[in-house]
Amino acid sequence: MSEQIWWYIARSGGIVALALSGASVIWGLLLGTKIMDGRPGPKWLLDLHKWLGGTTVVFVAIHVIALMLDSFIQFSLLDVLVPGMSSWNTAAVAFGIVSAWLLIAIQVTSIYMKRLPRRLWKWIHLSSYGMLWTGIVHGAMAGTDAGNPVYIAGVSLMALATLFLTGYRILAVRRRSVRPAVAA
């Protein structure tokens, strides 16, 4: 077995986690905007959204554990749990840690959504945008694959899709709130 196996697992786990988090945010936006108008049904979108979020947690765990097992940088538990503790690329690692903590908050509150005040859950769930963007910044600053054209294209497409759907959602909400006033 190659002595770099943990490094390869960490890199691939991080890339997959970023792709899954982007897909989860995009599916969540598709669900929230109703842009697909019943194709496929909202239940299917919600199930996929939940699965993507949960799978993201698994791949973030793979990424972090593999980094701790890799002997090159030698991350400690504190280095991967507390922003600013890592002596290696401190800011980049901090962005990844913040993204991971946001992901955990989003997932835990989603599990307990029915027991939380709707407004609280919604505000925590909106931090998905921050989770995704801090993950993108983490990958750009710390990722050794950040210069790869395929990586750049994938992250750019994910970011553009998120921005487009967010804009669409904001405009759709504004249109819905303006219509009743016009009808009155």
Summary of the structure (lengths in Angstrom):
residues: 184
radius of gyration: 18.3
end to end distance: 71.7
largest distance: 71.7
contacts: 521
relative contact order: 0.14
helix: 79%
strand: 0%
